[in-house]
Amino acid sequence: MYYNKVELCGVNTAKLKVLTDEEKRELLIKSKQGDKNARQELIDGNLRLVLSIIQRFTGRGESMDDLFQVGCIGLIKAVDNFNVELDVKFSTYAVPMIIGEIRRYLRDNNAIRVSRSMRDIAYKAMQAKEILLKKNATEPSVADIVKELEKNGEKRTVEEVTEALEAIALPLSLYEPVYSDSSSGDAIYIMDQLSDSGSCDDAILEDIALAEALKHLGERERKIIDMRFFKGKTQMEIAAEIGISQAQVSRLEKGALERMRKHF
């Protein structure tokens, strides 16, 4: 079996190795130190994770061999990019990475054909969105994306960018997983986060992934995020309330957002 071109046919999946969390941690450390054998063993020991994920994408008419191959690319990216210094399970980091790789593949191979010009607009818009997200640590609006595109000589209207981004978006199933814990087998699906408008005023239930990410912050960081984004206070107001400088609030806020982003 080759891991840049994975072949599922002829593989006895029942005999795939399963690693413990301790073994994964040891192999990740060795892999980061340049041990290629450890890297390979880590990939081999997580193929069951890829198999469990691709089963959620059945019924789309796609070859399971192809999905497995794409999922393994996501696994390899997770192995190579995982930060061993973070107190996070490897599977917690790898699952969204693998799902993301599969969703990109399905989007790019969507039976609903999108013109090349519209794809170009959408991909440039996504690049601009990524730049703004890194710069401001907040989700940019379509209008912000349009302004960023104009800086690079790409003049587009809000309507054009919105249409392009919607055109390449992959339709989601209500059973699309947004969080999965491989150790317990528990998963949270999109349908779990939707409410019944007939019995509840809220259109979306509490964002479980956000709540989970907040648990990894310290008490002061959680307080800053709560005051900044849930209560709408400025950094100066927060600084005055908790007794530190505005610069310290800014630094703590950025660090907290970065850690939360890694946990999503």
N, C-alpha and C positions, 0 to 999 in steps of 0.2 A: 504494500500500500504506500502511495506517495502522497505527501501532504500539501503539495502545491497543485496537484492534480489528483484528487482523491478518487478512488474506485471503490464503490460499495458492493458491486456484483461479486459474488464468490466469497464474501467475508462472513464468517460465522459471528454475528453480532452478539450471540449469547455468551461468547467467550472473551468479550472485550474486558480489559482490566478496569477495576475501579479503585481509585486512590482515596486514602483517608485525608482529612484536612491537614493533619500533621505532615503526611508525605508530600502533599501539594506544596505546602509552605517550604519544606526543605528543597524540593526540586526547583521551585521558583527562585529561591536564593541562589542555588547553583547555576541555574540558567542565566540569571542576571550577571553572574561572574564569568560567563562565556562557556559554560559546560554544555556542549551540543547534545551529548547523550542524555543529560537531565532534561533538556528542552524537548527532545524527542519522546522521552518517557512520560513527560507531563502531557504532551499532546495525545499520546496513546491512551493515557489514563483518564482522558476527558471526552473520548469519542462517544461514550454513552450519553453524555450531556447533550451533545449535538443531535444524537438520534432522538432523544426525548423531545427536543425542541422542534425538529422538522415534522414530527407527528402532528403538531398543532396546525401545520400548513397543508394538510391533506385536503383533498376535495377541490383543489384549484386547477387540476389538470396538469400539474407540473410533475416531472420525473423526480422520484425520491432520490435517485442517484445524484441528480443535478443539485437538489436542495442540500443533500448531505455534503457535497463538494463545496458548495458556497458556505454552508455552516462551518465547515472546517477552516475556511479562510478567516471567518470571524473569530474562531477559536485561536488560531495562530496569532492574529492581531492582539487578542486578549492576553495571550502568554507573553508576547514581546513588549506590551505596553503596561502591564500590571505593575503597580508601585508596591513593592513588598513592605515599605515603611508604613503603609496605611493599615489600620485595624479593620480590614474588610475581607470577607471570605472571597476566594477566587471566583467561585460560582456566581456570587452576587454581582461581580464585575463582568464576568464572561457572558452571562445569559443575555443582557441587553445588547452586548456587542455582537453576539451571534445572530440574535433576532434582527438587529439593524442591518447586518450584511444580507440576510435573506430577504428582508423587505426591500432593500435597494435593488436586489436582483429581480424581484417580482415587479417592482415599479418600472425598471428599465425594460422588462420583457412583457409589459402589460399589453394585452390584446387590443386595448383601445389605443389606437395610434395617435401620437402627438407630433405635430409638425416640428421639423428641425429648428425653425426660427423661434417657436414657442419654447422648445427645450432650452435653447441658448439663453433666452430671457430668464427662464426659471433658474438655471444653474448660476447665472451671473447674480441673480437676486439672492440666491442662497449663500453665495460667497460674500456678498455685501452684508447679509444678515449675520454671518459668522463673524465678520470683522467688527460690526457694531456690538455684537454680544460680548466679545472679548474686551472691547474698549469700555463699554458702559456697564457690563455685568447685569443688564436688564434686557428683556425681550423687546426688540425694536418693532415699531409699527410699520405698515406698508409704506406710509409716507416717508418715514426715516430711511427705508431701503431705497426708495426712489431718489432721495437727496444724495445718498451714498453713491448710487449709480451715476448720477450727474457729475460727480467729482471725477469719475473716470471716463467722461465723455459719452456716457450711455444715457440718452434722454428717453425716458419712458413715463407713461402716465400711471397713476395709482391703479386704474382699471386694468391696464395691460399686465402689470406685475401680478396683481391679484389673480387674474385669469390664468396666467402662465403657471403660477405656483399651484393653483387648484388642478390644473390639467395634468400635472405630473404626480400629484398625490395619489398614493395607493389607497383604494377604498378599504376601510377597516371592517373586520367582522366584530360582532359583539363579543365573540369568544377570543379576541386578540388579547394575549397576555400582556400586562403592563408591569408585572412583578412576579418573580418565581423564586422559590427557595428549594433548590435541588435536594437539600438534606432531608427536608420533611415532605417534599412533593407538593406543598401548598403553592397555589398560584392565585393571582388577582387578575381578573379580566375586566375589559372595558365595561361590560354590562354590570359589574359589581359597583361601578362608580356612577351609574346613572340612577336618577330618582324618577318616581312616578309623579309627573306634574299634577295629576289629579288629586294626589294625597299629600303632596309636599311642595312648598313654595320654591325650594332650592332646586335648580335645574341639575346641578352636579353635586354629588356628595363630597364630603371632605376628601381632599387629595391625600390618599394613603401614602403614596410615594414621598410626598413632601413631609408628612408627619414622621415618616421613617428616617428621612435625611436629617430632620431637626434633632432627632435623638442623639445624633453623633456630635452635636455641638455642646460647648460648655454653657453653663448657666448664663454668663454675661453675654455670650454671643447670641444665644437664643433670645435674650431680652432685646438686644440691639436689632435683630432681624424682625422680631415682633413689632417693635416700636416703629421701625423704618418702613416696613412693607405692609403691615396689617393695620397700623394706626396712623400711618401717613406723616410721621414726624420727620423733621429735617435732622441732619447730623449735628447741627449746632444745638438744637433743642435736646437731642439725646445726650450730648456731651454735658450740657448743663444739669440734666436730671440725674445722671449716674456719676457725675463728678470726675470726668476725664476730659482730655482735649479733643477737639474736633478731628485732629489728625489721627489720634488713637482710635476714634470711632470709625473713621474711614478705613484704617488698616484692618481693624477687627472685622468690619463688614465685608471687605473684599476677601479676607481669608475664610470667613464663614461661608460665603457664597461659593467659593472655589471648592471647599470640602463637600458642600451639599451637592454641587454639580457632579462630583465624582461618585457620590452615592446613588444618584438617580439612575 
